[in-house]
Amino acid sequence: MILFLSADGDDAGLLAELQRLGPEWVGRVERPGWVAVDRPPAYAAPPVLAFARQTLPGAERVAATSVSGWARVLAERIGSQIPEGQPWRLHVWPQYGERKVERMGARAWHSARRQGGPGPRVEPAGRPEVLAHAGENRCRLIVQAVRETLKERRRHVLKGLVESTDPWRPEEGAVQVVLTGPEQGWLSVVPAPGPFAWRRSLWPWPAGEIPGAVDKAAPSRAFAKLVEAEARLGRQLAAGETCVDLGAAPGGWTYVAAQRGARVVAVDRSPLRGDLLDHPRVRFQPGDAFTYRPERPVDWLICDVIAAPERTADLLLDWLRRGDLRWFVVTLKLKGPADHAKIERLKQELPNWADPWFLTHLSANKGEVCAFGRRREDLVPSR
Ligand SMILES: C[S@@+](CC[C@H](N)C(=O)[O-])C[C@H]1O[C@@H](n2cnc3c(N)ncnc32)[C@H](O)[C@@H]1O
């Protein structure tokens, strides 16, 4: 069985995306927020699932009554499935109780975020803080106990354990444990190169969630999308690089790029926040994002324009074809479920133009998905 954690608890969106893959990928809701595919095709390549926040390939139910019991069960499974000497990572996180899916309107979501609230995160039922805290503690103890047990019994396997949130490397394995209660949960052990093969929906953070970026000085909350895309890509904008920001106002993404030391041309019909207009590394270019062409290729195209998803997809593919960019982070706005299928074309096209590439619903996205990656280096520019 493959278990998927649906992005923002949107099971319907993930089920529809699986259904578009064909009958062998049809999923079912295991419990709210979790979608299972019971018999995935044996030799199929991992699919690209923008609405899966995390993937647990080969998930099985596990149970233990104490921390030391958990350590015994997990160490036994890890020792028998992760080859000695293979680097691997371990994620253990709690998800106690029913997954209550909160649906909030955009205004409520933004105001909850402004007040430091959780936004549309999925919370455990019951007394959420108490349960979450107890679960996190237990997970920490289990990790510690697994390490100790492996040290005694499978020292060479323990040596491979690495702590990192870098993108998966083909030689790495992954062990994920979700505690659905103190005494039960799911386990997924994936030796190399599984995590790399699943990299577009298996993220190197527990539950696939990245702690949200906070910066009160940013001109808009939208800046967090670019910061998260950089983290998932494993590459930030860097000092001295050139960047075009399409649909830049009021300037959250331009602010991040300029802070990193990049030189930015910011294109929008509306102006940027005043201080950014005066920034020495920012040039504001009033105008239409869809007709703007850079004078020469740039290091980064970043684009957060509000437009139909097929239009933005065409814009990105045009930039890639012309060789006008090296790296990209592009938001595709989706008006509703009817728009979801419109991202399929990018899944078909991006492998021709980019490596690495990702297409996913970011934790910071609301009614959007984000495409990010690097133009393939073996392609010659066509401009
Ligand atoms: C979601 S906002 C961008 C937010 C920005 N990334 C930030 O971090 O502050 C979308 C922007 O796209 C701009 N926009 C929409 N259509 C456009 C077009 N055809 N050309 C240029 N800008 C456009 C809007 O004016 C708006 O400022």
The ligand as an ORCA input file, in Angstrom:
! r2SCAN-3c Opt
* xyz 0 1
  C      -0.274     37.643     -6.120
  S       0.249     39.215     -6.634
  C       1.978     39.062     -6.561
  C       2.504     39.116     -5.178
  C       4.007     39.234     -5.141
  N       4.661     37.994     -5.581
  C       4.512     39.543     -3.743
  O       5.225     38.725     -3.184
  O       4.212     40.612     -3.235
  C      -0.064     39.160     -8.356
  C       0.366     40.378     -9.128
  O       0.232     40.095    -10.514
  C      -0.013     41.331    -11.167
  N      -0.498     41.056    -12.516
  C      -1.618     40.389    -12.903
  N      -1.666     40.317    -14.259
  C      -0.554     40.946    -14.725
  C      -0.008     41.174    -16.019
  N      -0.621     40.726    -17.116
  N       1.154     41.822    -16.115
  C       1.817     42.267    -14.999
  N       1.358     42.063    -13.754
  C       0.189     41.422    -13.616
  C      -1.000     42.022    -10.248
  O      -0.966     43.409    -10.485
  C      -0.467     41.626     -8.883
  O       0.369     42.650     -8.374
*
